[in-house]
Amino acid sequence: MFGASSSNPARYTLEIFKKNNVKNMIELGAGQGRDSLLFAKNDIYVHALDYSQSGIGKINEKASEFKLLNRVNAQLFDVRERLPFEDNSIDGCYSHMLYCMALSFEEIENLNNEVHRVLKQGGLNVFTVRNIEDGDYQNGIHRGEDLYESNGFIVHFFSKEKIKKLLRGFELLDMSNFEEGSFPRRLYRATMRKK
């Protein structure tokens, strides 16, 4: 859906992770692994979590092709569940548009609290979300909160204030606007550090 090459947010995150000596990370909503492989190729151990069995299969296929199976652990996972990691065991977490899937804000808060639980002190959480300046915001079928369905796909849109509600236990290092695709999608990229 989004192409085979790594995304701009992943390349940004890789630089931040390198500067902060991130050695192991979680990618939430890894899809078919276009970003997971970027991290793995740069000597970061990636726990790639996704809800799609076919996506997990593709990640494993690509990891095998590039001889990266020793750096990628792809797992089928529902982000509404408790993350399958010990407390304070992960250096970094990354997700590109996972927080803007068809999840309630309570489910997103619970997930973000789980990310906080598994991150080491000083660990980083970098995520992107479509924002309320996006052309699809308030178009389509309203599904409650800031969720709108268009062409069978539900998107949860974020304001800056909504992102700031996710700061419990984190400090916000950066919140930036960016655009992606030819539509274009309008997004925020948030970078948080566990206190």
C-alpha positions in Angstrom: 0.0 0.0 0.0 2.8 2.5 0.9 5.6 1.2 -1.3 8.6 -1.0 -0.7 11.3 1.5 0.3 11.6 2.8 3.9 9.6 5.8 4.9 10.9 9.3 5.7 9.8 9.0 9.4 11.8 5.7 9.7 14.9 7.4 8.3 14.4 10.3 10.8 13.9 7.7 13.6 17.0 5.8 12.7 19.1 8.9 13.1 17.6 9.6 16.5 18.0 6.0 17.6 21.6 5.9 16.5 22.4 9.1 18.4 20.8 7.6 21.5 22.4 4.2 21.2 19.2 2.2 20.6 20.1 -1.5 20.2 16.7 -3.1 20.5 13.3 -1.7 19.5 9.7 -2.5 18.8 7.9 -1.5 15.6 4.2 -1.4 16.1 2.2 -2.0 13.0 5.2 -3.2 10.9 3.1 -4.0 7.8 5.3 -5.8 5.3 8.5 -4.6 7.0 9.6 -1.7 4.8 10.8 0.2 7.9 11.7 -2.9 10.0 14.4 -3.8 7.5 15.9 -0.3 7.5 16.5 -0.6 11.3 17.7 -4.2 11.1 20.2 -3.3 8.3 21.6 -0.7 10.7 22.3 -3.2 13.5 19.2 -2.6 15.6 17.3 -5.7 16.8 13.7 -5.2 15.7 10.6 -6.7 17.3 8.2 -6.2 14.4 4.6 -6.5 15.5 1.6 -6.6 13.2 -2.0 -7.7 13.1 -1.7 -9.3 9.7 -0.5 -12.9 9.3 0.4 -12.2 5.6 2.4 -9.1 6.7 4.4 -11.2 9.2 5.0 -13.7 6.5 6.4 -11.0 4.1 8.6 -9.6 6.9 10.1 -13.0 7.5 10.6 -13.6 3.8 12.4 -10.3 3.3 14.5 -10.8 6.5 15.6 -14.2 5.2 16.3 -12.7 1.7 18.6 -10.0 3.2 20.1 -12.4 5.8 18.6 -10.4 8.7 16.7 -13.2 10.5 19.1 -12.7 13.5 18.0 -9.1 13.8 14.2 -9.3 13.1 11.6 -11.0 15.3 8.3 -10.7 13.5 5.2 -11.5 15.6 1.5 -11.6 15.0 0.1 -9.2 17.6 -3.0 -7.2 18.5 -1.9 -3.8 20.0 -5.0 -3.8 22.2 -3.3 -6.5 24.3 -0.4 -6.3 26.8 2.9 -5.9 25.0 4.8 -9.2 25.2 8.0 -7.7 26.8 9.4 -7.3 30.3 9.3 -3.9 32.1 12.2 -1.6 31.3 13.6 -3.9 28.6 13.4 -2.0 25.3 15.5 1.0 24.1 13.0 2.4 21.5 9.6 2.1 20.0 8.6 3.3 16.5 5.2 3.3 14.7 4.2 5.0 11.4 0.4 5.7 11.4 -0.4 2.9 13.8 -1.8 5.3 16.4 -4.3 6.6 13.8 -5.8 3.2 13.1 -9.4 2.3 14.1 -8.6 2.5 17.8 -10.5 4.5 20.5 -8.4 7.1 22.3 -8.7 4.9 25.5 -7.1 2.0 23.5 -4.4 4.3 22.3 -3.7 5.6 25.8 -3.5 2.0 27.0 -1.1 1.1 24.2 1.1 4.2 25.0 1.1 3.2 28.7 2.3 -0.2 27.6 5.1 1.3 25.5 6.1 3.4 28.6 6.1 0.2 30.7 8.5 -1.7 28.4 10.8 1.1 27.6 14.0 1.6 29.7 14.4 4.9 31.4 15.4 7.4 28.8 13.9 5.2 26.1 12.4 6.8 23.0 8.9 6.5 21.5 8.6 8.0 18.0 5.2 7.8 16.2 3.3 9.5 13.4 -0.4 10.2 13.1 -2.6 11.9 10.6 -3.7 15.2 11.9 -6.8 17.4 11.8 -5.4 19.5 9.0 -5.5 16.4 6.7 -8.0 16.6 3.8 -9.8 13.5 4.9 -10.5 14.9 8.4 -14.3 15.2 8.9 -15.0 13.5 5.5 -16.7 10.2 5.2 -18.7 8.4 7.9 -18.1 9.7 11.4 -17.3 6.7 13.7 -17.1 8.6 17.0 -14.3 10.7 18.6 -12.1 11.9 15.7 -12.5 8.7 13.6 -13.8 8.9 10.1 -14.4 6.1 7.6 -13.7 6.5 3.9 -13.6 3.7 1.3 -13.9 1.1 4.1 -10.9 2.4 6.0 -11.2 4.1 9.4 -8.7 6.8 10.4 -8.2 8.3 13.9 -7.1 12.0 13.4 -5.0 13.8 16.0 -4.7 17.4 17.2 -1.5 18.6 19.0 -3.6 18.6 22.2 -4.5 15.0 21.8 -0.8 14.0 21.4 0.0 16.0 24.5 -2.5 13.8 26.4 -0.2 10.9 25.8 2.8 12.5 27.6 2.1 10.8 31.0 5.6 9.6 32.0 7.2 11.0 28.9 8.8 14.3 27.9 8.0 15.6 24.5 11.3 16.2 22.6 9.8 17.1 19.2 6.4 17.5 17.4 6.7 18.2 13.7 4.3 18.5 10.8 5.0 16.7 7.5 3.2 15.5 4.4 3.3 12.1 2.7 2.0 10.9 -0.6 0.4 12.6 -3.5 -2.9 13.4 -1.7 -1.0 14.5 0.4 -1.6 13.1 3.9 -0.9 15.6 6.6 0.7 14.2 9.7 2.5 14.9 13.0 5.6 13.1 14.0 6.0 13.0 17.8 9.3 12.1 19.6 9.0 11.3 23.3 11.5 10.2 25.9 10.6 8.1 29.0 11.2 10.1 32.2 
